[in-house]
Amino acid sequence: MSDQASPELPADLRERTLAHFENHRRAWRSNAALRTCYGHWYHRIREALPSRDLGPWIEIGSGPGFAREFIPELELTDVVQAPWHARRMSAEALSLDDSSVGALVLFDVLHHVAAPASFFAEAARVLRPGGRIVLCEPYISPVSGLVYGHLHPEPVDMSVDPWEKAAEDVALAKDPFASNQAIPTLIFGRDQGRAFERKFPQLAVVRVERTAGLSYPASGGFSHAPFVPAPLWRGWFGLENLLPEFVFRGLGFRMIVEIERRP
Ligand SMILES: C[S@@+](CC[C@H](N)C(=O)[O-])C[C@H]1O[C@@H](n2cnc3c(N)ncnc32)[C@H](O)[C@@H]1O
C-alpha cells in the first residue's frame, strides 16, 4: 500500500464537489447526445483493457459515476466519496497493494490531478506486469484549442511543466475540479509519449489516439442542450466516426491513451 494516506478534504470543498457531481448527473439524464459520446468512448476504453484475470479494474476520479453504465466491472473511486463509489482514493496516493491491479481507468481526470508525476509513479507501483492505464482526456488541437480556450470554463495553459509538482508540494485543500486542460496534450500529444517513457521506464505508451470532432461541443456537453436537432447530430456523429485518425490531429477534441506496465 502507499504509505501516504490521502487526507480528507475540507467539508466546504467536499460539498461543492458533491454538488458538481449532482449537476453533471442532471445534465446527463437530459442530454442523449452526451450519453452517446460517452458510450462511444467507454466502448473504446473497454476494448483497451487487459483480461480481468490479471487483477481488478479500478476507475480513479469516477465523479458522477457514468462508467457504471458502460463497464459494470469497474470499481468506482474518487478523492471525494459519493454513495456510488466503492471507496475514497486519491490519484497521487493509491491505497492499493504493490503489483495487485489489472487496470486503472481515468476519464477526464488527469487534467485535474495536481501532481501527475506522483500519479504515474503510483500507477507503476500498483499495476501487475501487462496491466494498463487507460486515459480519456481533452486533446488540444488547432481547432479544439480555440473552443476549449475561449468557450469552455476550464483553463488551457500550454506553458506549464506538467511534471513540476510532486504530491508533497500540493496543497491539501486543492479543489478537485481545479484543472489545466493542456496537461494530457503536453504529456502525450507532442511526441507520442516518448519523453514520458524516459521518465517512467516501467510504463510503455502503447497507443495515443486522437478522436472526437466538432460533434462533441455540438452535443452541448454538461452546460447546454445540443446545438443541433437530434437526428442531424446523430448523423454528424456517425459520419465523424468514419474519418481516419490523422484528421483528428487537426480538429480532435479528445485523446485516448493506452499505457502498459512492462514486465
Ligand atoms: C471532470 S470530473 C470527471 C468525472 C468522471 N470521470 C466523468 O468523466 O464523468 C474529474 C473528477 O476527478 C476527481 N479528482 C480530481 N482530483 C483527483 C485526485 N487527485 N484523485 C482522484 N480523483 C480526483 C474529481 O473529484 C472529479 O470527480
Ligand as a Chemical Component Dictionary entry (heavy atoms), coordinates in Angstrom:
data_LIG
# 
_chem_comp.id                   LIG 
_chem_comp.type                 NON-POLYMER 
_chem_comp.pdbx_formal_charge   0 
_chem_comp.three_letter_code    LIG 
# 
loop_
_chem_comp_atom.comp_id 
_chem_comp_atom.atom_id 
_chem_comp_atom.alt_atom_id 
_chem_comp_atom.type_symbol 
_chem_comp_atom.charge 
_chem_comp_atom.model_Cartn_x 
_chem_comp_atom.model_Cartn_y 
_chem_comp_atom.model_Cartn_z 
_chem_comp_atom.pdbx_ordinal 
LIG C1  C1  C 0  -14.240 16.240 -14.646 1  
LIG S1  S1  S 1  -14.531 15.139 -13.344 2  
LIG C2  C2  C 0  -14.645 13.604 -14.237 3  
LIG C3  C3  C 0  -15.545 12.638 -13.552 4  
LIG C4  C4  C 0  -15.845 11.347 -14.312 5  
LIG N1  N1  N 0  -14.636 10.579 -14.547 6  
LIG C5  C5  C 0  -16.561 11.634 -15.598 7  
LIG O1  O1  O 0  -15.956 11.519 -16.648 8  
LIG O2  O2  O -1 -17.721 11.995 -15.544 9  
LIG C6  C6  C 0  -12.954 14.993 -12.529 10 
LIG C7  C7  C 0  -13.006 14.059 -11.354 11 
LIG O3  O3  O 0  -11.696 13.832 -10.850 12 
LIG C8  C8  C 0  -11.743 13.818 -9.443  13 
LIG N2  N2  N 0  -10.395 14.144 -8.960  14 
LIG C9  C9  C 0  -9.752  15.332 -9.012  15 
LIG N3  N3  N 0  -8.534  15.241 -8.480  16 
LIG C10 C10 C 0  -8.399  13.950 -8.082  17 
LIG C11 C11 C 0  -7.340  13.214 -7.448  18 
LIG N4  N4  N 0  -6.193  13.806 -7.130  19 
LIG N5  N5  N 0  -7.547  11.926 -7.174  20 
LIG C12 C12 C 0  -8.708  11.310 -7.502  21 
LIG N6  N6  N 0  -9.743  11.941 -8.089  22 
LIG C13 C13 C 0  -9.586  13.253 -8.393  23 
LIG C14 C14 C 0  -12.800 14.850 -9.108  24 
LIG O4  O4  O 0  -13.321 14.693 -7.810  25 
LIG C15 C15 C 0  -13.829 14.569 -10.191 26 
LIG O5  O5  O 0  -14.737 13.579 -9.826  27 
# 
loop_
_chem_comp_bond.comp_id 
_chem_comp_bond.atom_id_1 
_chem_comp_bond.atom_id_2 
_chem_comp_bond.value_order 
_chem_comp_bond.pdbx_ordinal 
LIG C1  S1  SING 1  
LIG S1  C2  SING 2  
LIG S1  C6  SING 3  
LIG C2  C3  SING 4  
LIG C3  C4  SING 5  
LIG C4  N1  SING 6  
LIG C4  C5  SING 7  
LIG C5  O1  DOUB 8  
LIG C5  O2  SING 9  
LIG C6  C7  SING 10 
LIG C7  O3  SING 11 
LIG C7  C15 SING 12 
LIG O3  C8  SING 13 
LIG C8  N2  SING 14 
LIG C8  C14 SING 15 
LIG N2  C9  SING 16 
LIG N2  C13 SING 17 
LIG C9  N3  DOUB 18 
LIG N3  C10 SING 19 
LIG C10 C11 SING 20 
LIG C10 C13 DOUB 21 
LIG C11 N4  SING 22 
LIG C11 N5  DOUB 23 
LIG N5  C12 SING 24 
LIG C12 N6  DOUB 25 
LIG N6  C13 SING 26 
LIG C14 O4  SING 27 
LIG C14 C15 SING 28 
LIG C15 O5  SING 29 
# 
